[in-house]
Amino acid sequence: MTRSRRRRIIRTRRTLTGLALVGSISFLAGMTDATGLLLTGDFVSFMTGNTTRAALALSEGNLYHAAVLISAIVVFVLGNAAGVVISHVSERRIFVVLGCVGLVLALASMMTVQNMLFARFYMIVFSMGMVNAAVEHIEGLPIGLTYVTGALSRFGRGIGRWIIGDRRVEWTIQIVPWGGMVLGAIAGAVLTRLTGAHALWLVSLFAMLLALAAMLIPRPLQRRFNQKVAPSGSAITREIKPSHSCYRRIG
């Protein structure tokens, strides 16, 4: 076997592993989003929708609902940040992130008392922000797990480029998170209608099972699905420092 052929096989395996992960995690996100929406009446991962609904609430003078939605957006952002930090300090990045997501969802599923429903809502939102750090890209192509607008946009632009002569087909993988989200949302809606709030337990269990499955992925491969942290001496820093020294010389 030639070296180039071996590299192609390794790259294909990496891509297929990444796509399986993305599809599974998007399925989890779809389940959680549908369950959260049916239980709370608001989106737990679709922050574009919450932004629009918050703006509508403000225009109608409903400051309370607007505050709830804006707070959810802040919590979602913090969940993303927490996911990146957790994945950075962990050896088994995907396992730890998904395990934390499952744990947070399990805690949220315990909050069935009336005065804890808002805490449950925000914990679900936090978990959906966190899960985005599990897989950030596949072979350099950005992937979204809890939002599919960007994926559909990249898919549509890929079709446009193909029409005008660009025969690369890497953009086709963007349909995977959309498909996973749709199937997961259907499953979450059915589970919630059948079991009510207990559906959250099933969603958290699925997250835990995904985390265990991720243990089978070698650690070096898991690192390839996440963005590398830019060191302090990055290109941006190197560009800024000479300009400062130049100013000092001029002064």
Secondary structure, 3 states (H helix, E strand, C coil): CCHHHHHHHHHHHHHHHHHHHHHHHHHHHHHHHHHHHHHHCCCCCCHHHHHHHHHHHHHCCCHHHHHHHHHHHHHHHHHHHHHHHHHHHCCCHHHHHHHHHHHHHHHHHCCCCHHHHHHHHHHHHHHHHHHHHCCCEECCEECCCCCCHHHHHHHHHHHHHHHCCCCCCHHHHHHHHHHHHHHHHHHHHHHHHHHHHHHHHHHHHHHHHHHHHHCCCCHHHHHCCCCCCCCCCCHHHHHHHHHHHHHHHHC
